[in-house]
């Protein structure tokens, strides 16, 4: 019986070798699992942080000069009615619910030069999108001021870090002197190009180490909105019709918000 038992027993060296093999195999298996978990974490964590940050940015800012029609647009969008407006001295807030689900907080920011910077600083870190409203009938007269305001927004470091989508809404298309969105695009690009050259010259005469202003567009090329890191869209609308027989038209705003 003892002889049979001895024959069935494995040599000590062989037994130890098997144990080492399974030990190494288990270690490699756990190492692969650990690597897989790390890869998954490195993949999912940035996605989670991006989505969380995106979710926290749910404000759509209505920006533009005084009398561009921001508050009328705000009222049309949220309450489907026209209101007589005057120059705003504080922001208007309202909730817009998308037909497909989800919602945004609409923030109508005063257009007065002394107020707009204050409110822009307050809301820019939570901005998901910007609706920059232009009076299409007075754009040639106001182009310098419009370009200055746009330049401030486009070169802002906080805005550049999140790059919210921008809709440049050419309002008051029912005006006799109204310019179309294509013409306004060209007018603004030309003015912003001139403004960029002026700003660059001013920066060269100051201490560059203390300057944090971003360069707009590509150096050595004429300014174009397509060269910006933002997704910029131009559209036409009429929030207030002087002819009561004609309905207002803000359909491009609805469509843009739906895709935001």
DRENDO-1510 file (C-alpha; in Angstrom, 1 decimal, always signed):
<recs>
REC; n; res; u; v; w
REC; 1; UNK; +0.0; +0.0; +0.0 .
REC; 2; UNK; +2.8; +2.3; +0.8 .
REC; 3; UNK; +4.4; +1.7; -2.5 .
REC; 4; UNK; +1.2; +2.7; -4.3 .
REC; 5; UNK; +0.9; +5.9; -2.2 .
REC; 6; UNK; +4.5; +6.9; -3.0 .
REC; 7; UNK; +3.8; +6.4; -6.7 .
REC; 8; UNK; +0.8; +8.8; -6.6 .
REC; 9; UNK; +2.7; +11.5; -4.8 .
REC; 10; UNK; +4.4; +14.2; -6.9 .
REC; 11; UNK; +8.0; +15.1; -6.3 .
REC; 12; UNK; +8.5; +18.1; -4.1 .
REC; 13; UNK; +10.2; +20.1; -6.8 .
REC; 14; UNK; +7.4; +19.6; -9.3 .
REC; 15; UNK; +4.8; +20.5; -6.7 .
REC; 16; UNK; +6.6; +23.8; -5.8 .
REC; 17; UNK; +6.9; +24.6; -9.5 .
REC; 18; UNK; +3.2; +24.2; -10.0 .
REC; 19; UNK; +2.5; +26.5; -7.0 .
REC; 20; UNK; +4.9; +29.1; -8.4 .
REC; 21; UNK; +3.2; +28.9; -11.8 .
REC; 22; UNK; -0.3; +29.4; -10.4 .
REC; 23; UNK; +1.0; +32.1; -8.1 .
REC; 24; UNK; +2.5; +34.0; -11.1 .
REC; 25; UNK; -0.7; +33.4; -13.2 .
REC; 26; UNK; -2.9; +34.8; -10.4 .
REC; 27; UNK; -0.6; +37.8; -10.1 .
REC; 28; UNK; -0.7; +38.4; -13.8 .
REC; 29; UNK; -4.5; +38.0; -13.8 .
REC; 30; UNK; -4.9; +40.5; -11.0 .
REC; 31; UNK; -2.4; +42.9; -12.7 .
REC; 32; UNK; -4.5; +42.8; -15.9 .
REC; 33; UNK; -7.7; +43.4; -13.9 .
REC; 34; UNK; -6.0; +46.3; -12.1 .
REC; 35; UNK; -4.8; +47.8; -15.3 .
REC; 36; UNK; -8.3; +47.5; -16.8 .
REC; 37; UNK; -9.9; +49.2; -13.8 .
REC; 38; UNK; -7.3; +52.0; -14.0 .
REC; 39; UNK; -8.0; +52.5; -17.8 .
REC; 40; UNK; -11.8; +52.5; -17.2 .
REC; 41; UNK; -11.4; +55.1; -14.4 .
REC; 42; UNK; -9.1; +57.3; -16.5 .
REC; 43; UNK; -11.7; +57.1; -19.3 .
REC; 44; UNK; -14.9; +57.6; -17.2 .
REC; 45; UNK; -13.7; +60.2; -14.7 .
REC; 46; UNK; -12.9; +62.9; -17.3 .
REC; 47; UNK; -16.2; +62.2; -19.0 .
REC; 48; UNK; -18.1; +62.4; -15.7 .
REC; 49; UNK; -16.3; +65.7; -14.8 .
REC; 50; UNK; -17.1; +67.1; -18.3 .
REC; 51; UNK; -20.7; +66.2; -18.1 .
REC; 52; UNK; -21.0; +67.5; -14.5 .
REC; 53; UNK; -19.4; +70.7; -15.5 .
REC; 54; UNK; -21.6; +71.0; -18.6 .
REC; 55; UNK; -24.7; +70.3; -16.5 .
REC; 56; UNK; -23.7; +73.1; -14.1 .
REC; 57; UNK; -23.4; +75.5; -17.0 .
REC; 58; UNK; -27.1; +75.9; -17.8 .
REC; 59; UNK; -27.4; +79.6; -18.3 .
REC; 60; UNK; -28.2; +81.2; -21.7 .
REC; 61; UNK; -27.2; +84.8; -21.6 .
REC; 62; UNK; -29.0; +87.4; -23.7 .
REC; 63; UNK; -26.4; +90.1; -24.5 .
REC; 64; UNK; -26.3; +93.2; -26.7 .
REC; 65; UNK; -26.5; +97.0; -26.7 .
REC; 66; UNK; -29.4; +98.9; -25.2 .
REC; 67; UNK; -32.5; +98.9; -27.4 .
REC; 68; UNK; -31.4; +95.8; -29.4 .
REC; 69; UNK; -34.6; +94.0; -28.4 .
REC; 70; UNK; -33.2; +91.6; -25.7 .
REC; 71; UNK; -36.1; +92.0; -23.2 .
REC; 72; UNK; -38.7; +91.7; -25.9 .
REC; 73; UNK; -37.1; +88.5; -27.1 .
REC; 74; UNK; -37.0; +87.3; -23.5 .
REC; 75; UNK; -40.7; +87.9; -23.1 .
REC; 76; UNK; -41.6; +86.4; -26.5 .
REC; 77; UNK; -39.6; +83.3; -25.7 .
REC; 78; UNK; -40.8; +82.6; -22.2 .
REC; 79; UNK; -44.3; +84.1; -22.1 .
REC; 80; UNK; -45.2; +84.3; -25.8 .
REC; 81; UNK; -46.2; +88.0; -25.4 .
REC; 82; UNK; -45.0; +91.4; -26.2 .
REC; 83; UNK; -44.1; +93.9; -23.5 .
REC; 84; UNK; -43.2; +97.6; -23.6 .
REC; 85; UNK; -39.7; +97.9; -22.4 .
REC; 86; UNK; -37.2; +100.5; -21.2 .
REC; 87; UNK; -33.5; +100.4; -20.5 .
REC; 88; UNK; -33.0; +97.6; -18.0 .
REC; 89; UNK; -31.1; +98.3; -14.8 .
REC; 90; UNK; -31.0; +94.7; -13.6 .
REC; 91; UNK; -31.1; +91.2; -15.0 .
REC; 92; UNK; -34.3; +89.3; -16.0 .
REC; 93; UNK; -34.3; +85.6; -15.1 .
REC; 94; UNK; -36.6; +82.9; -16.5 .
REC; 95; UNK; -36.8; +79.1; -17.1 .
REC; 96; UNK; -37.0; +77.8; -20.6 .
REC; 97; UNK; -38.2; +74.2; -21.0 .
REC; 98; UNK; -37.1; +72.5; -24.2 .
REC; 99; UNK; -39.8; +70.6; -26.1 .
REC; 100; UNK; -37.5; +67.6; -26.3 .
REC; 101; UNK; -36.8; +67.8; -22.5 .
REC; 102; UNK; -34.3; +69.6; -20.3 .
REC; 103; UNK; -34.3; +73.3; -19.5 .
REC; 104; UNK; -32.1; +76.4; -19.4 .
REC; 105; UNK; -32.1; +79.5; -17.3 .
REC; 106; UNK; -32.4; +82.5; -19.6 .
REC; 107; UNK; -30.6; +85.6; -18.3 .
REC; 108; UNK; -31.4; +88.9; -19.9 .
REC; 109; UNK; -28.5; +91.1; -19.1 .
REC; 110; UNK; -28.8; +95.0; -19.2 .
REC; 111; UNK; -27.1; +96.5; -22.2 .
REC; 112; UNK; -25.9; +99.7; -20.5 .
REC; 113; UNK; -22.2; +99.9; -20.6 .
REC; 114; UNK; -21.9; +100.6; -16.8 .
REC; 115; UNK; -24.0; +97.6; -15.9 .
REC; 116; UNK; -23.3; +94.8; -18.5 .
REC; 117; UNK; -19.8; +94.0; -17.3 .
REC; 118; UNK; -21.0; +93.6; -13.7 .
REC; 119; UNK; -23.7; +91.1; -14.7 .
REC; 120; UNK; -21.5; +89.3; -17.3 .
REC; 121; UNK; -18.9; +88.7; -14.6 .
REC; 122; UNK; -21.6; +87.3; -12.4 .
REC; 123; UNK; -23.0; +84.7; -14.8 .
REC; 124; UNK; -20.2; +83.9; -17.2 .
REC; 125; UNK; -18.9; +80.9; -15.2 .
REC; 126; UNK; -22.3; +79.2; -15.6 .
REC; 127; UNK; -22.9; +80.1; -19.2 .
REC; 128; UNK; -24.0; +77.3; -21.6 .
REC; 129; UNK; -24.8; +79.6; -24.5 .
REC; 130; UNK; -24.9; +83.3; -25.6 .
REC; 131; UNK; -27.5; +85.0; -27.7 .
REC; 132; UNK; -26.0; +88.3; -28.8 .
REC; 133; UNK; -28.8; +90.5; -30.1 .
REC; 134; UNK; -28.2; +93.1; -32.7 .
REC; 135; UNK; -30.5; +95.9; -34.0 .
REC; 136; UNK; -30.2; +95.1; -37.7 .
REC; 137; UNK; -31.5; +98.6; -38.6 .
REC; 138; UNK; -28.8; +100.5; -36.7 .
REC; 139; UNK; -25.8; +98.2; -37.1 .
REC; 140; UNK; -23.9; +100.5; -39.4 .
REC; 141; UNK; -24.2; +103.4; -36.9 .
REC; 142; UNK; -23.5; +101.2; -33.8 .
REC; 143; UNK; -21.0; +98.8; -35.3 .
REC; 144; UNK; -18.0; +100.2; -33.2 .
REC; 145; UNK; -19.9; +99.7; -30.0 .
REC; 146; UNK; -21.2; +96.2; -31.0 .
REC; 147; UNK; -17.7; +95.1; -32.0 .
REC; 148; UNK; -16.2; +96.4; -28.7 .
REC; 149; UNK; -18.7; +94.4; -26.7 .
REC; 150; UNK; -18.2; +91.3; -28.8 .
REC; 151; UNK; -14.5; +91.6; -28.5 .
REC; 152; UNK; -14.7; +91.7; -24.7 .
REC; 153; UNK; -16.8; +88.6; -24.7 .
REC; 154; UNK; -14.8; +86.6; -27.2 .
REC; 155; UNK; -11.4; +87.3; -25.5 .
REC; 156; UNK; -12.6; +86.7; -22.0 .
REC; 157; UNK; -10.5; +84.0; -20.3 .
REC; 158; UNK; -13.5; +82.4; -18.6 .
REC; 159; UNK; -15.5; +82.3; -21.8 .
REC; 160; UNK; -12.5; +80.8; -23.7 .
REC; 161; UNK; -12.1; +78.0; -21.1 .
REC; 162; UNK; -15.7; +76.8; -21.6 .
REC; 163; UNK; -16.4; +78.1; -25.2 .
REC; 164; UNK; -20.2; +78.4; -25.0 .
REC; 165; UNK; -22.1; +78.3; -28.3 .
REC; 166; UNK; -22.9; +81.8; -29.6 .
REC; 167; UNK; -25.9; +82.9; -31.6 .
REC; 168; UNK; -25.6; +86.3; -33.1 .
REC; 169; UNK; -29.3; +87.2; -33.6 .
REC; 170; UNK; -29.9; +90.0; -36.2 .
REC; 171; UNK; -33.2; +91.4; -34.7 .
REC; 172; UNK; -35.7; +93.9; -36.1 .
REC; 173; UNK; -35.6; +92.5; -39.6 .
REC; 174; UNK; -38.9; +94.4; -40.3 .
REC; 175; UNK; -37.1; +97.7; -40.2 .
REC; 176; UNK; -36.7; +99.5; -43.6 .
REC; 177; UNK; -33.0; +100.0; -42.9 .
REC; 178; UNK; -32.4; +96.4; -41.7 .
REC; 179; UNK; -29.3; +94.6; -42.9 .
REC; 180; UNK; -29.4; +90.8; -43.5 .
REC; 181; UNK; -27.3; +88.4; -41.5 .
REC; 182; UNK; -24.7; +87.9; -44.3 .
REC; 183; UNK; -24.1; +91.6; -44.6 .
REC; 184; UNK; -23.9; +92.0; -40.8 .
REC; 185; UNK; -21.4; +89.2; -40.6 .
REC; 186; UNK; -19.1; +91.0; -43.1 .
REC; 187; UNK; -19.5; +94.3; -41.3 .
REC; 188; UNK; -18.6; +92.8; -38.0 .
REC; 189; UNK; -15.7; +90.8; -39.3 .
REC; 190; UNK; -14.2; +93.9; -40.8 .
REC; 191; UNK; -14.7; +96.0; -37.7 .
REC; 192; UNK; -13.4; +93.3; -35.4 .
REC; 193; UNK; -10.3; +93.0; -37.6 .
REC; 194; UNK; -9.7; +96.7; -37.3 .
REC; 195; UNK; -10.3; +96.5; -33.5 .
REC; 196; UNK; -7.9; +93.6; -33.2 .
REC; 197; UNK; -5.1; +95.5; -34.9 .
REC; 198; UNK; -5.8; +98.5; -32.6 .
REC; 199; UNK; -5.8; +96.3; -29.5 .
REC; 200; UNK; -2.6; +94.5; -30.5 .
REC; 201; UNK; -0.8; +97.9; -31.0 .
REC; 202; UNK; -1.9; +98.9; -27.5 .
REC; 203; UNK; -0.7; +95.7; -26.0 .
REC; 204; UNK; +2.7; +96.1; -27.6 .
REC; 205; UNK; +3.2; +99.4; -25.8 .
REC; 206; UNK; +2.4; +97.8; -22.4 .
REC; 207; UNK; +4.1; +95.3; -20.2 .
REC; 208; UNK; +3.3; +92.0; -21.9 .
REC; 209; UNK; +4.1; +90.0; -18.7 .
REC; 210; UNK; +1.1; +91.6; -17.0 .
REC; 211; UNK; -1.3; +91.2; -20.0 .
REC; 212; UNK; -3.8; +88.3; -19.9 .
REC; 213; UNK; -5.9; +89.4; -22.9 .
REC; 214; UNK; -6.3; +86.7; -25.6 .
REC; 215; UNK; -5.5; +87.4; -29.2 .
REC; 216; UNK; -8.7; +87.3; -31.4 .
REC; 217; UNK; -8.5; +85.0; -34.4 .
REC; 218; UNK; -5.4; +84.0; -36.2 .
REC; 219; UNK; -2.3; +86.2; -36.5 .
REC; 220; UNK; -1.5; +87.4; -39.9 .
REC; 221; UNK; -4.9; +86.7; -41.3 .
REC; 222; UNK; -8.1; +88.8; -41.7 .
REC; 223; UNK; -10.5; +88.1; -38.9 .
REC; 224; UNK; -13.2; +85.5; -39.5 .
REC; 225; UNK; -15.7; +84.1; -37.0 .
REC; 226; UNK; -14.9; +80.6; -38.4 .
REC; 227; UNK; -11.4; +80.9; -36.9 .
REC; 228; UNK; -12.6; +81.2; -33.3 .
REC; 229; UNK; -12.8; +78.3; -30.9 .
REC; 230; UNK; -16.5; +79.1; -30.4 .
REC; 231; UNK; -19.3; +77.8; -32.5 .
REC; 232; UNK; -20.8; +81.0; -33.8 .
REC; 233; UNK; -24.1; +81.1; -35.7 .
REC; 234; UNK; -25.8; +84.0; -37.4 .
REC; 235; UNK; -29.6; +84.2; -37.7 .
REC; 236; UNK; -32.3; +86.7; -38.5 .
REC; 237; UNK; -35.4; +87.4; -36.4 .
REC; 238; UNK; -38.2; +89.9; -35.7 .
REC; 239; UNK; -39.3; +90.0; -32.1 .
REC; 240; UNK; -41.5; +93.1; -32.6 .
REC; 241; UNK; -43.4; +93.8; -35.8 .
REC; 242; UNK; -44.5; +97.4; -36.5 .
REC; 243; UNK; -47.1; +96.0; -38.8 .
REC; 244; UNK; -49.6; +94.3; -36.5 .
REC; 245; UNK; -50.9; +92.2; -39.3 .
REC; 246; UNK; -47.5; +90.4; -39.5 .
REC; 247; UNK; -46.6; +87.9; -36.8 .
REC; 248; UNK; -43.3; +88.1; -34.9 .
REC; 249; UNK; -40.7; +85.5; -35.9 .
REC; 250; UNK; -38.2; +84.1; -33.5 .
REC; 251; UNK; -38.1; +80.6; -34.9 .
REC; 252; UNK; -34.3; +80.6; -35.4 .
REC; 253; UNK; -33.9; +81.2; -31.7 .
REC; 254; UNK; -36.1; +78.2; -30.8 .
REC; 255; UNK; -34.2; +76.0; -33.2 .
REC; 256; UNK; -30.8; +77.1; -31.8 .
REC; 257; UNK; -31.9; +76.5; -28.2 .
REC; 258; UNK; -33.2; +73.1; -29.2 .
REC; 259; UNK; -29.8; +72.0; -30.4 .
REC; 260; UNK; -27.9; +73.6; -27.5 .
</recs>
